Amino acid sequence: MTLLFASDLDQTLIYSRRSMGNEVKPEELIEVERFEGKPQSFMTEQSQAALWELEENTIFVPVTTRTREQYERVTGIYEGDEPPQFAIISNGAVILENGEPIKEWSTDIRKQCVSKKTVIEELMPVIQQHFDEDWVLRVRRAEDWFVYLIVDRARFPEDKLSYYTELFHEIGWGISLQGRKLYLMPESITKAAAMEYVRDRIKADYVVAAGDSLLDLDLLESADTGLLAAHGEAVKSDADVSGHIIVTEEQGIKAGEEILAKVADISMQSK
């Protein structure tokens, strides 16, 4: 039986120093990303070994909101120099096969966004109207697929998040607050749809998905088993997460170890 392990990266399998928590010793860490010459993200040695030692029937597919440039900085999650067979990036707008985008997939996603008018050119005036606030530090475009705001969390009005969520939902955009980033995502761009495309391509019999944020929930809901990190935005929100296995024993970077231990168990049982 072929098992697909589709996992979010940041704050699920890999962690910055800010997000990893305090329950880890420096000698346990493996650097997996470097940015501007400095270590950026880490796994524990135990997590990296568990990922590399998954059973041969298990295909690991990273599923991330990172753009291609951001994703390609992460090198320490793969054993060897070859890219993985598949990687899902830009929240599902782009699928890489052997390191190259599948053009037909992204072309179809673009057509959906255009037909629903969920393109950045339509979004920017709404952002300027509602987010002209001192808590917005920067507005970033992600390869013309979606937008994220760098915010000052100390000044961000948490009590207005549900209002913003409803406001942008009415024009076809979803909102997800992850740390200092507030994502605005077209509803046509989902991790789940991209995962299902890959699942069909590799003829996977069973899917295990892992994540931590609201942008991961559709992915977990489309999987046979969903693993959800308790420290993430999704568990702390009002979203219904009752159908997933919530990883609660460990917080921060140690959650990655527990997630991979559960995947290893499922993988072993599926042989």
C-alpha positions in Angstrom: 0.0 0.0 0.0 1.3 3.4 -1.0 1.1 6.0 1.8 1.3 9.8 1.2 2.6 11.9 4.0 1.6 15.5 3.2 3.0 17.9 5.7 3.2 21.6 6.4 6.7 22.8 7.1 6.9 25.9 9.4 5.9 25.2 13.0 4.9 21.7 12.0 8.2 20.0 11.0 10.6 22.9 11.0 11.0 25.8 13.5 12.7 29.2 13.9 14.4 30.0 17.1 11.5 32.1 18.1 8.9 29.3 17.6 10.8 26.2 18.8 10.1 26.7 22.5 12.5 26.1 25.4 12.4 22.3 25.7 15.3 21.6 23.4 19.0 21.6 23.8 21.3 23.2 21.2 23.1 19.8 20.6 19.7 18.3 19.5 19.2 20.8 16.7 19.8 20.4 13.0 19.9 23.5 10.8 17.7 23.0 7.8 17.5 26.5 6.4 19.9 29.4 6.0 18.9 32.9 5.0 21.3 35.8 4.3 24.1 33.7 5.6 22.4 33.0 9.0 20.7 29.9 10.4 16.9 30.4 9.9 15.1 27.1 10.6 15.7 23.9 12.5 14.6 20.4 13.1 15.7 18.2 16.0 18.1 15.4 15.1 15.4 12.9 16.1 12.9 14.5 13.7 15.3 14.5 10.8 16.2 10.9 11.3 12.6 9.8 11.6 11.7 11.6 8.4 14.6 10.1 6.5 13.8 6.6 7.9 10.1 6.4 6.9 9.2 3.1 5.3 9.7 2.7 1.6 6.0 2.7 0.9 5.7 6.2 2.3 6.1 9.2 0.0 6.8 12.5 1.8 5.3 15.6 0.1 6.0 19.0 1.7 3.0 21.3 1.6 3.8 24.9 2.4 2.6 28.5 2.0 6.2 29.5 1.1 6.9 30.7 -2.4 9.3 28.8 -4.5 12.2 31.0 -3.5 11.4 30.7 0.2 10.9 26.9 -0.1 14.1 26.3 -1.9 16.1 27.7 1.0 14.9 24.7 3.1 17.5 22.0 2.2 17.9 19.9 5.4 14.7 18.0 5.3 15.8 15.8 2.4 18.4 13.1 2.4 20.7 13.6 -0.6 20.9 16.3 -3.3 17.9 15.4 -5.4 14.6 17.3 -5.0 11.6 15.3 -3.8 9.3 13.9 -6.5 6.6 16.3 -5.5 6.4 19.5 -3.4 3.3 21.8 -3.0 4.2 25.4 -2.5 2.4 28.8 -2.5 -0.4 27.2 -0.5 -1.3 24.9 -3.3 -1.1 27.4 -6.3 2.1 25.7 -7.5 3.1 22.0 -7.6 6.7 21.1 -8.2 7.5 17.8 -9.9 11.1 16.9 -9.7 11.8 20.5 -8.9 9.9 22.1 -11.7 6.3 23.6 -11.7 3.5 21.6 -13.3 2.3 24.3 -15.6 -1.2 22.9 -16.3 -2.0 23.0 -12.6 -1.1 26.6 -12.0 -2.7 27.7 -15.2 -6.0 26.2 -14.0 -5.7 27.9 -10.6 -5.0 31.2 -12.2 -8.1 30.9 -14.4 -10.2 30.2 -11.3 -8.8 33.2 -9.5 -9.5 35.5 -12.5 -13.0 34.2 -13.0 -13.8 34.9 -9.3 -12.0 38.2 -9.3 -9.8 37.0 -6.5 -6.6 38.5 -7.9 -4.2 40.9 -6.1 -5.2 43.8 -8.3 -8.7 43.6 -7.0 -7.6 43.0 -3.4 -5.2 45.9 -2.9 -7.8 48.7 -2.8 -9.7 46.8 -0.1 -6.5 46.3 1.9 -5.8 50.0 1.7 -9.3 50.9 2.8 -9.4 48.6 5.8 -5.8 48.2 6.9 -4.5 51.7 7.0 -3.4 51.1 10.5 -0.2 51.6 12.6 -0.1 47.9 13.3 0.6 47.1 9.6 4.3 47.2 9.1 4.6 45.9 5.5 2.4 44.5 2.8 4.0 41.7 0.7 2.9 40.0 -2.5 3.6 36.3 -2.9 4.3 35.7 -6.6 1.0 37.4 -7.5 -1.0 34.6 -5.9 -1.8 36.0 -2.5 -0.9 38.8 0.0 0.5 38.7 3.5 0.9 41.6 5.9 3.7 41.9 8.4 2.0 43.1 11.6 2.9 44.4 15.0 1.2 41.8 17.2 1.4 44.0 20.3 -0.9 46.5 18.5 -2.9 44.1 16.3 -6.6 44.3 17.3 -7.3 40.6 18.0 -10.9 41.4 18.8 -11.5 42.5 15.2 -10.1 39.4 13.5 -13.5 37.8 13.1 -14.8 41.0 11.6 -11.9 41.0 9.1 -12.4 37.3 8.4 -16.1 37.8 7.4 -15.3 41.0 5.5 -12.8 39.3 3.2 -14.7 36.1 3.0 -17.5 38.0 1.3 -15.1 38.9 -1.6 -13.6 35.4 -1.9 -10.5 35.7 0.4 -9.6 33.7 3.5 -7.6 35.1 6.4 -5.0 33.4 8.6 -3.0 35.0 11.3 0.3 33.2 11.9 2.7 34.9 14.2 3.5 38.3 12.7 2.0 37.4 9.3 -1.6 38.0 8.3 -2.3 36.0 5.2 -5.1 36.9 2.7 -5.6 33.9 0.4 -7.9 33.4 -2.6 -10.4 30.6 -1.8 -9.5 28.9 -5.1 -6.0 28.3 -3.7 -6.0 25.4 -1.2 -3.5 22.9 0.0 -6.1 20.2 -0.2 -6.8 20.4 -3.9 -3.1 20.3 -4.7 -2.6 17.3 -2.4 -5.5 15.5 -4.1 -3.9 16.1 -7.5 -0.6 14.6 -6.2 -2.4 11.7 -4.5 -4.0 10.8 -7.8 -0.7 11.1 -9.7 1.1 8.7 -7.4 -2.0 6.5 -6.8 -1.7 6.7 -3.1 -3.9 4.4 -1.1 -3.8 6.3 2.2 -3.0 9.9 3.2 -1.6 11.2 6.4 -1.5 15.0 6.7 0.1 17.3 9.3 -0.2 21.0 10.1 -0.8 23.7 12.6 -2.7 26.6 11.1 -6.1 27.5 9.6 -4.5 27.2 6.2 -3.8 23.6 6.9 -7.3 22.5 7.9 -8.6 21.8 4.4 -5.5 19.6 3.9 -6.2 17.6 7.1 -9.8 17.3 6.3 -9.0 15.8 2.9 -6.6 13.2 4.4 -7.5 9.9 5.9 -5.6 10.9 9.1 -5.0 14.5 10.2 -2.3 15.4 12.7 -2.7 18.9 14.2 -0.1 20.6 16.4 -1.7 21.9 19.5 0.5 25.0 19.6 -0.9 26.3 16.3 -3.5 28.8 15.3 -6.1 26.2 14.3 -6.4 24.6 17.7 -6.6 28.0 19.4 -9.3 29.3 17.0 -13.0 28.6 17.0 -12.6 26.1 14.1 -13.9 22.6 14.5 -10.9 20.3 14.8 -12.7 17.4 16.4 -11.9 15.1 13.5 -8.2 15.3 13.8 -5.5 13.8 16.1 -4.3 16.8 18.1 -0.6 16.5 19.1 -0.7 17.6 22.7 2.2 15.9 24.5 4.9 18.3 23.2 5.0 22.0 22.3 7.2 23.8 19.8 9.8 21.9 17.9 9.3 18.7 20.0 5.8 18.4 18.4 7.6 17.6 15.1 9.0 14.5 16.8 5.6 13.4 18.0 4.1 13.9 14.5 6.8 11.9 12.8 6.5 9.1 15.4 2.8 8.8 14.6 3.5 8.8 10.9 6.1 6.1 11.4 3.6 4.0 13.3 0.9 4.3 10.5 3.5 3.7 7.8 4.7 0.5 9.6 1.1 -0.8 10.0 0.4 -0.1 6.3 3.2 -2.3 4.9 
